Amino acid sequence: MCAESQSLIPSWHVQFASLARAGRNSDSIPGWHAMVFSYFDDSSDERRTKYFAAGGLIGGEDQWFTFDLQWLDATRDLNKPFRSTECECQHGQFKNWTKPRCNALMDRLVTVIRFYALMGFASIVPIGAYRRVFPNSGEFDPYYLAVTHTIINMATIGHNIHHNVKLWLEDSSSTKASSNRIYDDLKELKGWAPGRRLKGISFDPKSLCPLQAADLVAREAFKHID
């Protein structure tokens, strides 16, 4: 890419491109060929007694290339990252919004997702059933099952279509370490060919636009099963 054309690339895309390199050095040739980029968020009821859902979006680099521009344009009236539960329930930064205005924003964001033909995926764990089978399980163990199921499916999709896979999850002090350990264990699992398609996992704040979109998918998945 010539210096003149590169100077026209907005700063947000430079940052996104750096992430998309999946940990490569910034001066290396980008490794985008045959890559799937997937972003996932979680959703549950307030008391975490009904379901845990991990949901998100999957696409190639060409699909995500200008996604941020469209998403930022749709959410230009917001002061903080979009959260679907707040929008739907008129809480937080949507406290003074009318219901029709909230619905209109949701419609616009769904339109953005559909425009880029991104694929959706969700893994949903019924917490009550999980506790009956594992009565001594920890608070977030049902969520970790959903994370495990999600990573396995992303690796399998990559294996089936001969693409490598990079994953992003929302950063959480409560679940990051265990989610990262699950990823490492699956990637290093001997004899499991799809594991070789896993090329990195990142934990980022909700300011990342694709994670805001994943939040919407996770919420809708939870509502669907509920």
N, C-alpha and C positions, 0 to 999 in steps of 0.2 A: 504494500500500500504506500503510495507516495506521501510525502510530508504534507502537501497541500490538502489532500483529501482527508488525511487522518486528523488534521486540525479542525475539521468540520464536525467531527464526531462529538456529541455532547458528553459532558463529564460523567453522567449517570451510566452511559453505555461503556465507557472505559472501565468503570468500577465493576459493572456486571461482567464484562469480558474477562476481567481478571479473575472473578469467581469461576467463570465457566471453564477456565483453563484447568480447573480441578487440581490446583496446587502446583502447577508448573511455574517456572520462573518467568517473570514478565518479559525477558528478552528471548525466550524460547519460541519456536514456531508453535502457534496454537494447536492444541490437540482436539479440535472440535469435530473432526470427521467421525461419523458413525458413533455419535454420543447422544444419549438420552438424558435430559435434565428433569428432575422431579422434585417438587416442593410439597411438603406435608405439614399439616397442623393437627392439633387434637381438639376434641370437643367432648363435653360431658355435662350432666346436670349439676346443679350447684353443690349438691351433697355427695356427688360421685357414688350414687347407689343404683343407678339404672343401667347406663351404658357408657363405655369409653369408645370413642371413634377417632381413628386416624384417617384423615382424608386429604386429598390434594390433587395436583395436576401434573401431567406428564407431557413432554413435547421435545422436539428437536431444537437445535440452536436457531434455525431459521424461523421457527414459530415464536420463540421468546425474544427475537432480535429487537423489536420495537414495542414489546408488550408494556414496558414501564411508561413509555410516553402516553399511551392510551389510558392506562390505569391512573396515572398522575393527573391527566386531564379530567377524568371522570370524578376524581376525589379532590379537585382543586379547592373546594369549599371547606375541607376538613383541616383542623389544626393538628390532629394526631393520626397515626395509622388507622386505617379502617378495621373495625371489628364487627363482624356480622351480627353477633348477639346484641351488642349495643344499638346497632342500627335498627334491628327488628323490634327491640323492646323500648326504643327511644330513651336509652340511658346514656350516661357519659356525655360525650360531645354532641349527641343527638337529642339531648334532653329538651331542647327548645324547638326541635324540628316537628313539623306536622307529620302524621302518618303517611299521607300521600307523597310528601317529599322524600321520606325514608324509602318508601316503595319504589319511587322513581329512580333513586340512586341504586338500589338493588337490581332493578331491571337493567340499568345502564351497565353495571359491572358484569352481570351475566352475559350481556350482549358482547362485551369486550372478550370474555373468555370464549364464547362461541365463535367470534370473528376469527380468532387464531386457531380454531379447530383443535384445541388442547383436549387431551384425554383425561377423564377423571377416574379416580380410584379411591375406595374407602374400605377400611377394615374395621369392623364393629364388634366389640366384645360385650356380651351381657354380663354385668358385674355380679348380679345375684347368682347366676349359674356358675360363674367362675369361683365365687366364694364357697359355694357348696362343694365343689370338687377340691378346692385348695383352701380349707378353712383358716389356715395359718399364714396366708399370703399377705404381702405388704400392701400399703395403700395404693401404690401405682402399678402393681403387678399386672392387673388386667390391661392397662395401657401398654405395658411392655410386650404383652402378647400381640397386641395390635401392631406395635412397631416391628416386632419380629416378622409377623405375617406380611407387613408392607414391604420390608426389605427383601424378603424371600421372593415376593411377587415381582418387584422391580428387577431383581437379578435374573429371574426366570424370563421376563419379557425381553430384557437385553440379550440373554442367551439365545432365545428363539429367533430374534430378528438380527442377530450378529452385531449388536451395538453395545458399547460400554455405557455404564450408568453412573451418574453423579446425583447425590441426594442432598437436599437441604431440609432441616427441621428448625422450628422456632427454638431459640435459645431459652433454656429453662434451668435454673440452678437445682431444681428438684429432680429432674429426669435426665439431664444431659449426660452425666457420667455413665449411667446404666445403659442409656440408648447407644452411646458410643461403644461400650463394651459389647453389646449385642451385635452391632455392626462388625466389629473386629472379629468376633467369634465366628460369625457366618462367613466372612470373607476368607478366613483361614481354615474353614472346614475342609478337611481332606476328602478327596473323592467327589466333591460337589462342584461340578463344572460351572454352573451359573455364578458361583462365587467369584470366579475370575473376571466377571464383567463389572464387578463393583469397583469403582475408581475414585471413591472419596465420599465423605459425608461432612457437611458443615452445619454449624448451629449459629443462626443469625437472628437478630432482633426483628420484630414485626415491621420495622421500617422498610424491609425488603418487599417490594410490591408483589412478587409472586407468592410470598408467604401470606400476604393479606388475602390474595385470591384463594389460597389453600384453606385459610380460615373459613371462608364462605362455603367451600365444598365440605369441609369437616362438619360444619354446623348443619348443613342440609342433609348430610348422611345421617347424623344423629336424629334429626327430626323425622326422617323417613322411617327409620327402624322403630322410633318411639311411637 
